[in-house]
């Protein structure tokens, strides 16, 4: 069932929850609790943080204080780009990095950029994550990061096109625009495919760069655009094509995991599995609410018809094998994703 609690109320409830340190009675007064440090580089109000906070609250309560979860937010410990190394070195026990931050160590984590997934529904993307491709990435995380994927991945949301002065009423309107993206060969390829000019600018510099005309458009999500109030920097138009979805991967250090007794391992796994549907629903609701906010600030959206998306996906598929080589995806993974979601239609 979808949780209809507002983002603000949900976040406020979590902030008030006494989960940080030693607030639940221990099952055995002589037992030292297991310390679980998790690093996130997003702010406390971000729904990734809200979700992990809620999970930690349930984890401490469910363990009767035998686990002591601690959430370090806003990059207090590490940016997401460094949490893989931090897990390996035992500096943290858990993280939930975006898949795009792991591609330097695990290129296959970037399979969301494949044309076969362009414009697909969340259900189709989840099939790939929960099928062979997701299992292969999980195995690589275990081998290279010495970490265990806790369970299903947490959706961030779909990425779309947004522009300043150029109205977007068709895909051809992207031609010739300088378009900022989060980085990576897949985003640059898609920008060039649409006739745009790729630009990579760090997110904190985006508002100023937009207002100064450094680029004409960008790839991001409704929620990210709304949280940064980028209508104030000149964003006026959007094409919501769901070009790819960002995912957060919950991972736990094997060194920590292997020290846990079996009942606490089961508790960690079961609580995540029991709550992931609610966390995903909250994320989806935030993206939908963000669109309404953007529209209230005058941003005009173009929603391409499904058939147009399907036709564009077929055209992109002609370049999929070369793209997969460029972003260093393994051939087996590409076959798995295609098998899980079907052809380009």
Backbone as numpy.savetxt, mean C-alpha at the origin, in Angstrom:
# Nx Ny Nz CAx CAy CAz Cx Cy Cz
-18.56 -7.64 7.36 -19.41 -6.45 7.36 -18.53 -5.21 7.36
-18.88 -4.22 6.58 -18.08 -3.01 6.49 -18.25 -2.19 7.75
-17.15 -1.75 8.33 -17.17 -0.87 9.49 -17.48 0.54 9.02
-18.59 1.11 9.46 -18.99 2.42 8.98 -18.55 3.54 9.92
-17.72 3.25 10.89 -17.18 4.27 11.77 -16.34 5.24 10.96
-16.47 6.53 11.22 -15.68 7.51 10.48 -14.21 7.35 10.80
-13.37 7.82 9.86 -11.93 7.74 10.04 -11.52 8.48 11.31
-12.11 9.68 11.54 -11.71 10.46 12.72 -12.08 9.75 14.01
-13.32 9.21 14.08 -13.74 8.51 15.29 -12.91 7.25 15.50
-12.63 6.52 14.43 -11.85 5.29 14.54 -10.45 5.60 15.06
-9.82 6.64 14.48 -8.47 7.02 14.91 -8.47 7.51 16.34
-9.49 8.30 16.71 -9.55 8.81 18.07 -9.72 7.69 19.07
-10.54 6.70 18.70 -10.72 5.56 19.60 -9.45 4.78 19.81
-8.68 4.61 18.74 -7.41 3.90 18.86 -6.44 4.70 19.70
-6.41 6.03 19.46 -5.47 6.87 20.21 -5.76 6.80 21.70
-7.04 6.61 22.06 -7.40 6.56 23.47 -7.20 5.18 24.07
-6.99 4.18 23.25 -6.86 2.80 23.75 -5.53 2.60 24.47
-5.55 2.05 25.71 -4.33 1.93 26.52 -3.53 0.70 26.16
-2.93 0.70 24.96 -2.23 -0.51 24.51 -0.73 -0.40 24.53
-0.19 0.76 24.81 1.21 1.00 24.52 2.15 0.13 25.35
2.07 0.20 26.66 3.01 -0.56 27.47 2.32 -1.04 28.75
2.34 -2.35 28.97 2.02 -2.94 30.26 0.66 -2.59 30.83
-0.36 -2.46 30.01 -1.66 -2.06 30.53 -2.57 -3.25 30.79
-2.22 -4.43 30.27 -3.03 -5.62 30.51 -2.31 -6.52 31.50
-3.05 -7.22 32.35 -2.41 -8.09 33.32 -1.74 -9.27 32.63
-0.59 -9.66 33.13 0.10 -10.82 32.57 -0.56 -12.10 33.05
-0.52 -13.10 32.18 -1.07 -14.40 32.58 -0.26 -15.00 33.71
1.03 -14.71 33.73 1.92 -15.21 34.77 2.80 -14.05 35.21
2.71 -13.68 36.49 3.41 -12.50 36.99 4.92 -12.60 36.80
5.46 -13.81 36.71 6.90 -13.97 36.56 7.36 -14.06 35.12
6.43 -13.96 34.18 6.76 -14.11 32.76 7.08 -12.76 32.15
8.25 -12.68 31.52 8.63 -11.44 30.84 7.86 -11.34 29.53
7.17 -10.20 29.27 6.39 -10.09 28.03 7.31 -10.03 26.82
6.78 -10.45 25.69 7.51 -10.39 24.42 7.36 -8.98 23.85
8.49 -8.31 23.66 8.47 -6.95 23.12 8.37 -7.00 21.59
7.40 -6.30 21.04 7.15 -6.29 19.60 7.19 -4.85 19.11
8.32 -4.45 18.52 8.48 -3.10 17.99 8.16 -3.09 16.50
7.30 -2.15 16.11 6.91 -2.02 14.70 7.20 -0.61 14.23
7.83 -0.49 13.07 8.18 0.81 12.50 7.31 1.12 11.29
6.69 2.30 11.30 5.94 2.83 10.15 6.42 4.25 9.90
6.45 4.66 8.63 6.92 6.03 8.36 5.79 6.99 8.05
4.53 6.54 8.19 3.38 7.42 7.99 2.89 7.94 9.34
2.07 9.00 9.28 1.62 9.69 10.48 0.54 8.88 11.22
0.32 9.18 12.51 -0.67 8.42 13.29 -2.06 8.42 12.71
-2.44 9.46 11.96 -3.79 9.51 11.40 -3.94 8.69 10.12
-2.83 8.24 9.55 -2.89 7.42 8.33 -3.55 6.09 8.68
-4.41 5.59 7.79 -5.17 4.38 8.13 -4.32 3.13 8.23
-3.10 3.13 7.67 -2.21 2.01 7.94 -1.87 2.00 9.43
-1.52 3.17 9.97 -1.19 3.28 11.38 -2.38 2.95 12.26
-3.55 3.45 11.88 -4.76 3.19 12.65 -5.05 1.69 12.70
-4.86 1.02 11.56 -5.12 -0.42 11.49 -4.14 -1.20 12.37
-2.85 -0.87 12.26 -1.85 -1.58 13.07 -2.06 -1.31 14.55
-2.43 -0.06 14.90 -2.71 0.27 16.29 -3.85 -0.58 16.84
-4.90 -0.71 16.06 -6.04 -1.52 16.48 -5.62 -2.98 16.65
-4.83 -3.48 15.70 -4.33 -4.86 15.79 -3.50 -5.05 17.06
-2.63 -4.09 17.37 -1.79 -4.21 18.57 -2.62 -4.17 19.84
-3.66 -3.35 19.86 -4.55 -3.29 21.01 -5.18 -4.65 21.26
-5.67 -5.26 20.18 -6.29 -6.58 20.30 -5.25 -7.64 20.69
-4.03 -7.48 20.19 -2.97 -8.45 20.46 -2.58 -8.43 21.93
-2.42 -7.25 22.50 -2.05 -7.19 23.92 -3.17 -7.70 24.81
-4.40 -7.31 24.45 -5.55 -7.78 25.24 -5.70 -9.30 25.13
-5.61 -9.82 23.90 -5.78 -11.25 23.68 -4.69 -12.10 24.30
-3.50 -11.52 24.49 -2.39 -12.28 25.09 -2.34 -12.10 26.60
-3.29 -11.37 27.17 -3.28 -11.09 28.61 -1.96 -10.47 29.06
-1.44 -9.58 28.21 -0.22 -8.87 28.57 1.05 -9.62 28.32
0.97 -10.82 27.75 2.20 -11.58 27.48 2.97 -10.98 26.30
2.29 -10.16 25.48 2.96 -9.46 24.40 2.87 -7.97 24.66
3.97 -7.27 24.38 4.02 -5.82 24.60 4.32 -5.13 23.27
3.30 -4.86 22.48 3.51 -4.22 21.19 3.80 -2.73 21.35
4.72 -2.22 20.54 5.08 -0.81 20.54 5.14 -0.33 19.09
4.36 0.70 18.78 4.30 1.23 17.43 5.08 2.54 17.35
6.10 2.57 16.50 6.90 3.76 16.27 6.47 4.35 14.93
5.94 5.57 14.98 5.28 6.16 13.82 6.07 7.33 13.24
5.61 7.78 12.07 6.18 8.97 11.41 7.68 8.85 11.17
8.15 7.63 10.96 9.57 7.43 10.69 10.45 7.66 11.90
9.91 7.52 13.12 10.71 7.72 14.33 11.94 6.82 14.35
11.77 5.60 13.86 12.89 4.66 13.83 13.50 4.56 12.43
12.67 4.20 11.45 13.18 3.97 10.10 12.13 4.37 9.06
12.58 4.88 7.91 11.66 4.98 6.77 11.40 3.58 6.24
10.31 3.43 5.51 9.96 2.10 4.98 11.07 1.50 4.13
11.83 2.36 3.45 12.91 1.85 2.60 13.97 1.11 3.40
14.03 1.31 4.71 15.08 0.70 5.52 14.58 -0.36 6.49
13.29 -0.65 6.49 12.79 -1.59 7.48 13.24 -3.02 7.19
13.49 -3.35 5.91 13.99 -4.69 5.60 15.31 -4.96 6.30
16.23 -4.01 6.21 17.52 -4.15 6.88 17.35 -4.16 8.39
16.44 -3.32 8.89 16.20 -3.26 10.34 15.68 -4.59 10.87
14.82 -5.26 10.11 14.33 -6.57 10.52 15.46 -7.58 10.54
16.31 -7.54 9.52 17.44 -8.47 9.46 18.38 -8.29 10.63
18.57 -7.05 11.06 19.53 -6.75 12.12 18.91 -6.81 13.51
17.61 -7.16 13.60 16.96 -7.29 14.90 16.66 -5.98 15.58
16.62 -4.88 14.81 16.32 -3.57 15.40 14.83 -3.34 15.57
14.02 -4.09 14.85 12.57 -4.10 15.02 12.10 -5.54 14.82
10.87 -5.78 15.25 10.31 -7.13 15.10 9.23 -7.20 14.02
8.68 -6.03 13.64 7.58 -6.05 12.68 7.60 -4.77 11.86
7.06 -4.85 10.65 6.87 -3.69 9.79 5.73 -4.01 8.82
5.24 -2.98 8.15 4.21 -3.18 7.12 4.51 -2.24 5.96
5.64 -2.45 5.28 6.06 -1.53 4.22 5.20 -1.66 2.96
5.16 -0.57 2.20 4.53 -0.63 0.89 5.34 -1.53 -0.02
4.64 -2.26 -0.88 5.36 -3.22 -1.74 6.43 -2.54 -2.57
6.20 -1.28 -2.95 7.14 -0.56 -3.82 8.46 -0.25 -3.11
8.46 -0.27 -1.77 9.70 0.02 -1.04 10.59 -1.21 -0.92
10.07 -2.38 -1.27 10.83 -3.62 -1.15 11.47 -4.06 -2.46
11.16 -3.36 -3.55 11.57 -3.86 -4.86 13.09 -3.86 -5.07
13.82 -3.05 -4.30 15.29 -3.09 -4.41 15.85 -4.42 -3.97
15.20 -5.04 -2.98 15.62 -6.35 -2.48 14.82 -7.48 -3.10
13.56 -7.21 -3.40 12.66 -8.24 -3.92 11.92 -7.67 -5.13
12.53 -7.70 -6.30 11.89 -7.12 -7.50 10.50 -7.67 -7.78
10.25 -8.94 -7.46 8.95 -9.53 -7.75 7.81 -8.88 -6.96
8.14 -8.12 -5.91 7.09 -7.43 -5.15 6.41 -6.35 -5.97
6.98 -6.01 -7.14 6.42 -4.96 -7.99 5.51 -5.51 -9.08
4.97 -6.73 -8.88 4.15 -7.33 -9.95 2.84 -6.56 -10.19
2.47 -5.66 -9.27 1.25 -4.86 -9.46 1.34 -3.95 -10.68
2.57 -3.70 -11.16 2.75 -2.83 -12.31 2.47 -3.54 -13.64
2.28 -4.83 -13.62 2.05 -5.57 -14.86 0.78 -5.09 -15.58
0.84 -4.92 -16.88 -0.34 -4.50 -17.64 -1.57 -5.37 -17.42
-1.37 -6.67 -17.18 -2.51 -7.56 -17.00 -3.35 -7.15 -15.78
-2.77 -6.38 -14.85 -3.51 -5.92 -13.68 -4.03 -4.49 -13.83
-3.73 -3.85 -14.95 -4.17 -2.47 -15.15 -5.70 -2.37 -15.15
-6.21 -1.49 -14.31 -7.66 -1.24 -14.28 -8.49 -2.38 -13.73
-7.87 -3.34 -13.09 -8.62 -4.48 -12.55 -9.29 -4.09 -11.22
-10.27 -4.89 -10.83 -10.94 -4.70 -9.56 -10.03 -5.14 -8.41
-10.35 -4.69 -7.19 -9.61 -5.15 -6.03 -9.71 -6.65 -5.87
-10.86 -7.20 -6.22 -11.04 -8.66 -6.10 -10.05 -9.39 -6.99
-9.82 -8.89 -8.19 -8.87 -9.53 -9.10 -7.45 -9.38 -8.59
-7.12 -8.20 -8.08 -5.78 -7.98 -7.53 -5.55 -8.90 -6.34
-6.56 -9.06 -5.50 -6.44 -9.94 -4.34 -6.21 -11.40 -4.77
-6.81 -11.79 -5.88 -6.58 -13.15 -6.37 -5.10 -13.37 -6.69
-4.46 -12.37 -7.29 -3.03 -12.49 -7.58 -2.21 -12.50 -6.30
-2.57 -11.64 -5.34 -1.84 -11.58 -4.07 -1.96 -12.89 -3.30
-3.13 -13.46 -3.33 -3.38 -14.66 -2.54 -3.10 -15.93 -3.31
-2.71 -15.79 -4.58 -2.36 -16.94 -5.41 -0.87 -17.17 -5.48
-0.43 -17.68 -6.60 0.97 -18.04 -6.73 1.93 -16.88 -6.61
1.56 -15.71 -7.15 2.45 -14.56 -7.10 2.70 -14.12 -5.67
1.63 -14.00 -4.89 1.78 -13.61 -3.50 2.59 -14.61 -2.70
2.38 -15.90 -2.97 3.13 -16.94 -2.27 4.61 -16.89 -2.63
4.91 -16.60 -3.90 6.30 -16.49 -4.32 7.00 -15.32 -3.63
6.32 -14.16 -3.57 6.89 -13.00 -2.89 7.09 -13.29 -1.41
6.13 -13.97 -0.79 6.26 -14.32 0.63 7.47 -15.22 0.86
7.69 -16.16 -0.04 8.86 -17.05 0.09 10.16 -16.27 -0.06
10.18 -15.28 -0.95 11.38 -14.47 -1.14 11.63 -13.57 0.08
10.55 -13.05 0.68 10.69 -12.26 1.91 11.28 -13.12 3.02
10.83 -14.35 3.11 11.35 -15.26 4.13 12.84 -15.54 3.91
13.22 -15.75 2.66 14.61 -16.08 2.36 15.53 -14.88 2.48
15.13 -13.73 1.95 16.03 -12.59 1.85 15.97 -11.64 3.04
14.81 -11.57 3.69 14.66 -10.67 4.82 14.59 -11.42 6.14
14.58 -12.75 6.07 14.42 -13.56 7.29 13.20 -13.09 8.06
12.09 -12.97 7.33 10.85 -12.48 7.92 9.67 -13.29 7.38
8.60 -13.27 8.12 7.40 -14.03 7.79 6.27 -13.07 7.44
5.58 -13.31 6.33 4.39 -12.53 6.01 3.27 -12.97 6.95
2.72 -12.00 7.70 1.77 -12.33 8.75 0.45 -12.86 8.22
0.02 -12.33 7.08 -1.26 -12.75 6.52 -1.59 -11.90 5.31
-2.87 -11.78 4.95 -3.27 -11.00 3.77 -2.75 -9.57 3.85
-2.45 -9.01 2.68 -1.86 -7.68 2.62 -2.94 -6.61 2.77
-2.51 -5.43 3.22 -3.43 -4.32 3.49 -3.45 -3.37 2.30
-4.64 -3.14 1.75 -4.78 -2.25 0.60 -4.48 -0.80 0.99
-3.70 -0.12 0.17 -3.59 1.34 0.28 -4.68 1.97 -0.59
-4.77 1.53 -1.84 -5.78 2.06 -2.73 -5.25 2.23 -4.14
-6.15 2.52 -5.06 -5.80 2.65 -6.46 -5.10 3.97 -6.75
-4.18 3.92 -7.70 -3.46 5.10 -8.17 -4.09 5.57 -9.48
-4.19 6.89 -9.63 -4.84 7.49 -10.80 -4.01 8.67 -11.32
-4.53 9.35 -12.35 -3.88 10.52 -12.94 -4.58 11.79 -12.45
-3.81 12.83 -12.15 -4.36 14.11 -11.73 -3.55 15.23 -12.39
-4.24 16.30 -12.84 -3.53 17.37 -13.54 -3.91 18.75 -12.99
-3.12 19.73 -13.39 -3.36 21.11 -12.96 -4.20 21.85 -14.00
-3.58 22.35 -15.03 -4.26 23.23 -15.98 -4.88 22.51 -17.17
-4.42 21.29 -17.46 -4.92 20.56 -18.63 -6.16 19.75 -18.25
-7.32 20.08 -18.81 -8.51 19.26 -18.54 -8.28 17.81 -18.99
-8.76 16.87 -18.20 -8.61 15.45 -18.52 -9.99 14.87 -18.78
-10.31 14.76 -20.05 -11.60 14.18 -20.44 -11.43 12.95 -21.31
-10.17 12.57 -21.56 -9.84 11.38 -22.36 -8.37 11.06 -22.10
-7.98 9.82 -22.39 -6.59 9.43 -22.16 -5.61 10.24 -23.04
-6.06 10.63 -24.21 -5.19 11.40 -25.10 -4.77 12.74 -24.48
-5.51 13.20 -23.49 -5.17 14.47 -22.85 -3.89 14.38 -22.02
-3.40 13.16 -21.77 -2.16 12.98 -21.01 -0.93 13.20 -21.88
-1.11 13.19 -23.19 0.04 13.30 -24.10 0.75 14.64 -23.91
2.06 14.54 -23.80 2.89 15.74 -23.70 3.01 16.31 -22.30
2.25 15.78 -21.33 2.32 16.30 -19.97 3.54 15.72 -19.23
4.17 16.55 -18.43 5.21 16.06 -17.53 4.50 15.56 -16.27
4.65 14.26 -15.99 3.82 13.60 -14.97 4.70 13.02 -13.86
4.49 13.48 -12.65 5.22 12.99 -11.49 4.68 11.62 -11.08
5.59 10.70 -10.71 5.19 9.38 -10.22 6.00 9.05 -8.97
5.60 8.01 -8.21 6.30 7.67 -6.97 7.68 7.05 -7.19
8.04 6.79 -8.45 9.32 6.15 -8.74 9.12 4.74 -9.27
10.17 4.20 -9.85 10.10 2.84 -10.36 9.89 2.78 -11.86
10.44 1.74 -12.46 10.39 1.59 -13.92 8.98 1.38 -14.43
8.11 0.73 -13.62 6.76 0.47 -14.07 5.95 1.74 -14.26
6.05 2.65 -13.30 5.33 3.92 -13.42 5.85 4.76 -14.58
7.17 4.77 -14.75 7.76 5.52 -15.86 7.31 4.94 -17.20
7.28 3.62 -17.29 6.83 2.97 -18.54 5.39 3.35 -18.85
4.51 3.28 -17.85 3.10 3.57 -18.10 2.91 5.03 -18.52
3.67 5.93 -17.91 3.59 7.34 -18.29 3.98 7.54 -19.75
5.08 6.88 -20.16 5.51 7.01 -21.56 4.50 6.36 -22.50
3.92 5.24 -22.08 2.92 4.56 -22.90 1.75 5.49 -23.19
1.38 6.31 -22.22 0.26 7.22 -22.39 0.67 8.51 -23.09
1.96 8.63 -23.46 2.41 9.81 -24.16 2.91 10.91 -23.26
3.05 10.63 -21.96 3.54 11.61 -21.01 5.05 11.54 -20.82
5.57 12.46 -20.04 7.00 12.54 -19.74 7.19 12.25 -18.26
7.88 11.15 -17.90 8.01 10.78 -16.49 8.84 11.78 -15.70
8.39 12.01 -14.48 9.12 12.84 -13.52 9.02 12.18 -12.16
10.12 12.11 -11.43 10.10 11.56 -10.07 10.47 12.65 -9.09
9.55 13.03 -8.24 9.75 14.04 -7.20 9.32 13.45 -5.87
10.13 13.62 -4.85 9.77 13.09 -3.53 8.46 13.71 -3.04
7.64 12.90 -2.38 6.30 13.35 -1.98 6.32 14.64 -1.15
7.22 14.82 -0.19 7.19 16.07 0.58 7.39 17.32 -0.28
8.04 17.18 -1.43 8.28 18.34 -2.30 7.18 18.56 -3.35
6.19 17.65 -3.38 5.17 17.72 -4.44 4.35 19.01 -4.40
3.82 19.47 -3.25 3.00 20.69 -3.28 3.73 21.90 -3.87
4.97 22.12 -3.43 5.72 23.27 -3.95 6.03 23.09 -5.43
6.43 21.87 -5.82 6.77 21.62 -7.22 5.55 21.83 -8.12
4.37 21.42 -7.66 3.15 21.64 -8.43 2.87 23.13 -8.60
2.95 23.87 -7.51 2.63 25.30 -7.57 3.63 26.06 -8.43
4.86 25.53 -8.54 5.89 26.17 -9.35 5.89 25.68 -10.80
5.03 24.70 -11.11 4.95 24.20 -12.48 6.06 23.25 -12.86
6.70 22.62 -11.87 7.77 21.66 -12.16 7.24 20.50 -12.99
6.02 20.09 -12.75 5.35 19.09 -13.57 3.89 19.48 -13.71
3.21 18.88 -14.68 1.84 19.25 -15.02 0.79 18.35 -14.38
1.21 17.16 -13.99 0.26 16.17 -13.49 1.03 15.19 -12.59
0.29 14.29 -11.95 0.95 13.29 -11.10 0.11 12.04 -10.98
0.78 10.98 -10.56 0.14 9.70 -10.25 0.10 9.58 -8.73
-1.10 9.40 -8.17 -1.23 9.17 -6.73 -2.65 8.65 -6.49
-3.09 8.61 -5.25 -4.43 8.14 -4.93 -5.30 9.30 -4.46
-6.61 9.10 -4.48 -7.53 10.13 -4.01 -7.21 10.54 -2.57
-6.98 9.57 -1.72 -6.77 9.86 -0.31 -5.47 10.63 -0.09
-4.41 10.23 -0.79 -3.14 10.94 -0.66 -3.29 12.38 -1.15
-3.99 12.56 -2.25 -4.21 13.90 -2.79 -5.00 14.76 -1.80
-6.04 14.16 -1.21 -6.88 14.90 -0.28 -6.13 15.25 1.00
-5.38 14.28 1.53 -4.66 14.53 2.79 -3.64 15.64 2.64
-3.10 15.81 1.43 -2.12 16.87 1.17 -2.77 18.15 0.67
-4.10 18.16 0.51 -4.85 19.33 0.05 -4.25 19.90 -1.24
-4.01 19.01 -2.20 -3.31 19.45 -3.39 -4.16 20.30 -4.33
-5.44 20.48 -4.03 -6.20 21.48 -4.78 -5.62 22.88 -4.52
-4.99 23.04 -3.35 -4.37 24.32 -3.04 -3.11 24.56 -3.87
-2.53 23.46 -4.40 -1.34 23.57 -5.25 -1.69 23.55 -6.73
-3.00 23.54 -7.04 -3.40 23.69 -8.44 -4.05 22.50 -9.10
-4.22 21.36 -8.41 -4.86 20.21 -9.05 -6.34 20.52 -9.31
-6.76 20.27 -10.58 -8.13 20.60 -10.98 -8.85 19.46 -11.68
-8.10 18.47 -12.21 -8.71 17.43 -13.04 -8.15 16.05 -12.68
-8.92 15.00 -13.01 -8.48 13.64 -12.71 -9.06 12.65 -13.70
-8.27 11.61 -13.99 -8.76 10.41 -14.67 -8.64 9.27 -13.67
-9.77 8.73 -13.24 -9.73 7.64 -12.27 -9.77 6.32 -13.04
-8.58 5.79 -13.36 -8.50 4.57 -14.16 -8.03 3.36 -13.36
-7.70 3.55 -12.08 -7.26 2.43 -11.23 -6.09 1.70 -11.88
-5.05 2.46 -12.22 -3.95 1.89 -12.99 -3.15 0.84 -12.24
-3.00 1.00 -10.94 -2.46 -0.08 -10.11 -2.84 0.20 -8.67
-2.72 -0.80 -7.83 -3.09 -0.64 -6.43 -1.84 -0.77 -5.56
-1.72 0.12 -4.58 -0.63 0.01 -3.61 -1.02 -0.93 -2.49
-0.08 -1.74 -2.04 -0.35 -2.72 -0.98 0.73 -2.64 0.10
0.29 -2.76 1.34 1.22 -2.86 2.47 1.34 -4.33 2.88
2.57 -4.78 3.10 2.82 -6.19 3.40 3.21 -6.32 4.88
2.38 -6.94 5.72 2.70 -7.11 7.14 3.73 -8.22 7.32
4.89 -7.88 7.84 5.96 -8.87 7.98 6.53 -8.85 9.40
6.88 -10.03 9.88 7.40 -10.22 11.24 8.74 -10.93 11.17
9.71 -10.44 11.91 11.04 -11.05 11.94 10.96 -12.51 12.36
11.66 -13.39 11.63 11.68 -14.81 12.00 12.38 -15.03 13.33
13.40 -14.20 13.60 14.07 -14.33 14.89 13.11 -14.14 16.04
12.20 -13.17 15.90 11.18 -12.94 16.92 10.12 -14.03 16.88
9.64 -14.34 15.68 8.56 -15.32 15.52 8.94 -16.68 16.12
10.15 -17.10 15.89 10.58 -18.43 16.36 10.75 -18.50 17.87
10.82 -17.35 18.53 10.90 -17.34 20.00 9.53 -17.43 20.65
8.49 -17.15 19.88 7.13 -17.16 20.44 6.63 -18.59 20.65
5.92 -18.84 21.74 5.25 -20.13 21.89 4.14 -20.27 20.84
3.73 -21.47 20.59 2.78 -21.75 19.51 1.46 -21.00 19.69
1.01 -20.83 20.95 -0.28 -20.16 21.13 -0.21 -18.69 20.77
0.93 -18.03 21.00 1.05 -16.62 20.63 1.25 -16.47 19.12
1.93 -17.41 18.49 2.01 -17.40 17.03 0.60 -17.49 16.43
-0.20 -18.41 16.98 -1.57 -18.58 16.48 -2.40 -17.32 16.73
-2.19 -16.69 17.89 -2.94 -15.48 18.21 -2.61 -14.36 17.22
-1.33 -14.17 16.92 -0.94 -13.13 15.98 -1.57 -13.36 14.61
-1.49 -14.59 14.14 -2.03 -14.92 12.83 -3.54 -14.78 12.79
-4.21 -15.34 13.79 -5.68 -15.36 13.79 -6.26 -13.95 13.91
-5.67 -13.13 14.77 -6.19 -11.77 14.93 -6.06 -10.96 13.65
-4.92 -11.13 12.96 -4.76 -10.41 11.69 -5.80 -10.89 10.67
-5.94 -12.19 10.55 -6.89 -12.75 9.58 -8.33 -12.35 9.90
-8.65 -12.25 11.18 -10.02 -11.92 11.59 -10.36 -10.44 11.31
-9.34 -9.59 11.26 -9.59 -8.15 11.16 -9.22 -7.53 9.82
-8.53 -8.26 8.95 -8.04 -7.65 7.71 -9.20 -7.17 6.83
-10.33 -7.85 6.82 -11.46 -7.40 6.00 -11.94 -6.03 6.44
-12.00 -5.80 7.76 -12.41 -4.50 8.28 -11.38 -3.43 7.94
-10.09 -3.76 8.08 -9.05 -2.78 7.77 -9.08 -2.40 6.28
-9.29 -3.39 5.44 -9.39 -3.09 4.00 -10.62 -2.25 3.70
-11.73 -2.56 4.35 -12.96 -1.80 4.12 -12.78 -0.35 4.56
-12.11 -0.14 5.68 -11.85 1.22 6.14 -10.99 1.99 5.15
-10.00 1.31 4.57 -9.14 1.96 3.59 -9.96 2.33 2.34
-10.78 1.42 1.87 -11.60 1.69 0.69 -12.58 2.84 0.95
-13.16 2.86 2.14 -14.08 3.94 2.49 -13.37 5.29 2.51
-12.12 5.30 2.98 -11.36 6.54 3.02 -11.08 7.05 1.61
-10.78 6.13 0.68 -10.55 6.55 -0.70 -11.83 7.12 -1.32
-12.96 6.48 -1.06 -14.22 6.96 -1.60 -14.59 8.33 -1.01
-14.39 8.48 0.28 -14.68 9.75 0.93 -13.75 10.84 0.42
-12.50 10.47 0.15 -11.54 11.45 -0.37 -11.99 11.99 -1.72
-12.52 11.11 -2.57 -13.00 11.60 -3.88 -14.09 12.65 -3.68
-15.02 12.39 -2.77 -16.08 13.37 -2.52 -15.49 14.71 -2.06
-14.48 14.63 -1.21 -13.84 15.86 -0.74 -13.16 16.60 -1.89
-12.47 15.85 -2.75 -11.81 16.47 -3.90 -12.84 17.14 -4.82
-13.93 16.45 -5.06 -14.98 17.02 -5.91 -15.58 18.28 -5.28
-15.68 18.28 -3.95 -16.22 19.47 -3.28 -15.29 20.67 -3.42
-14.02 20.41 -3.72 -13.06 21.48 -3.94 -12.85 21.75 -5.43
-13.79 21.28 -6.24 -13.81 21.64 -7.65 -13.04 20.76 -8.59
-12.45 19.67 -8.10 -11.71 18.78 -8.99 -12.69 17.95 -9.80
-12.51 17.97 -11.13 -13.42 17.29 -12.04 -12.84 15.93 -12.44
-13.62 14.87 -12.26 -13.19 13.51 -12.54 -13.75 13.00 -13.86
-12.89 12.29 -14.59 -13.33 11.52 -15.76 -13.17 10.05 -15.42
-14.26 9.28 -15.55 -14.27 7.85 -15.27 -14.36 7.10 -16.60
-13.26 6.54 -17.09 -13.28 5.84 -18.37 -14.25 4.66 -18.34
-15.00 4.42 -19.41 -15.89 3.26 -19.47 -15.08 1.96 -19.35
-15.65 0.93 -18.74 -14.94 -0.34 -18.58 -14.37 -0.89 -19.89
-15.13 -0.74 -20.99 -14.64 -1.27 -22.25 -13.38 -0.53 -22.71
-13.33 0.76 -22.45 -12.13 1.53 -22.82 -10.92 1.09 -22.00
-11.15 0.81 -20.72 -10.07 0.30 -19.86 -9.58 -1.04 -20.39
-10.51 -1.93 -20.75 -10.15 -3.26 -21.24 -9.36 -3.16 -22.54
-9.77 -2.27 -23.43 -9.06 -2.12 -24.70 -7.65 -1.57 -24.47
-7.51 -0.63 -23.55 -6.20 -0.08 -23.25 -5.30 -1.14 -22.62
-5.87 -1.98 -21.77 -5.11 -3.07 -21.15 -4.58 -4.03 -22.22
-5.40 -4.34 -23.22 -4.95 -5.23 -24.30 -3.78 -4.62 -25.05
-3.84 -3.32 -25.30 -2.72 -2.66 -25.98 -1.45 -2.71 -25.13
-1.61 -2.51 -23.84 -0.45 -2.55 -22.94 0.18 -3.94 -22.89
-0.66 -4.97 -23.01 -0.17 -6.34 -22.90 0.89 -6.68 -23.94
0.87 -5.99 -25.06 1.87 -6.24 -26.10 3.28 -5.93 -25.61
3.38 -5.10 -24.57 4.69 -4.71 -24.04 4.98 -5.34 -22.68
4.12 -6.25 -22.22 4.26 -6.78 -20.87 5.57 -7.55 -20.67
5.93 -8.40 -21.61 7.15 -9.20 -21.45 8.39 -8.32 -21.33
8.45 -7.27 -22.15 9.61 -6.38 -22.09 9.62 -5.59 -20.77
8.45 -5.15 -20.35 8.36 -4.44 -19.07 8.80 -5.33 -17.92
8.34 -6.59 -17.93 8.71 -7.53 -16.87 10.23 -7.68 -16.79
10.90 -7.72 -17.95 12.36 -7.79 -17.95 12.97 -6.52 -17.39
12.41 -5.38 -17.75 12.96 -4.10 -17.29 12.87 -3.94 -15.78
11.79 -4.42 -15.19 11.65 -4.27 -13.73 12.06 -5.55 -13.00
12.66 -6.49 -13.76 13.31 -7.68 -13.21 12.34 -8.62 -12.51
11.14 -8.77 -13.09 10.20 -9.76 -12.58 10.56 -11.12 -13.14
10.44 -12.16 -12.31 10.75 -13.50 -12.77 9.67 -13.99 -13.73
10.05 -14.72 -14.79 9.06 -15.21 -15.77 7.97 -16.05 -15.13
8.33 -16.86 -14.13 7.32 -17.70 -13.47 6.26 -16.84 -12.79
6.68 -15.74 -12.18 5.72 -14.88 -11.49 4.74 -14.27 -12.49
5.24 -13.82 -13.63 4.36 -13.23 -14.64 3.31 -14.25 -15.08
3.71 -15.49 -15.26 2.77 -16.54 -15.64 1.73 -16.77 -14.54
2.18 -16.71 -13.28 1.26 -16.93 -12.16 0.20 -15.84 -12.10
0.62 -14.59 -12.24 -0.34 -13.49 -12.18 -1.36 -13.61 -13.31
-0.89 -13.90 -14.51 -1.78 -14.03 -15.64 -2.76 -15.18 -15.44
-2.27 -16.27 -14.88 -3.13 -17.42 -14.64 -4.18 -17.11 -13.57
-3.79 -16.34 -12.56 -4.72 -16.03 -11.46 -5.84 -15.08 -11.88
-5.54 -14.10 -12.74 -6.53 -13.09 -13.07 -7.11 -13.23 -14.46
-6.58 -14.13 -15.28 -7.09 -14.32 -16.63 -6.38 -13.43 -17.64
-6.89 -13.42 -18.85 -6.23 -12.65 -19.91 -6.55 -11.16 -19.78
-6.26 -10.41 -20.83 -6.40 -8.96 -20.75 -7.84 -8.48 -20.88
-8.77 -9.35 -21.19 -10.15 -8.90 -21.42 -10.83 -8.50 -20.13
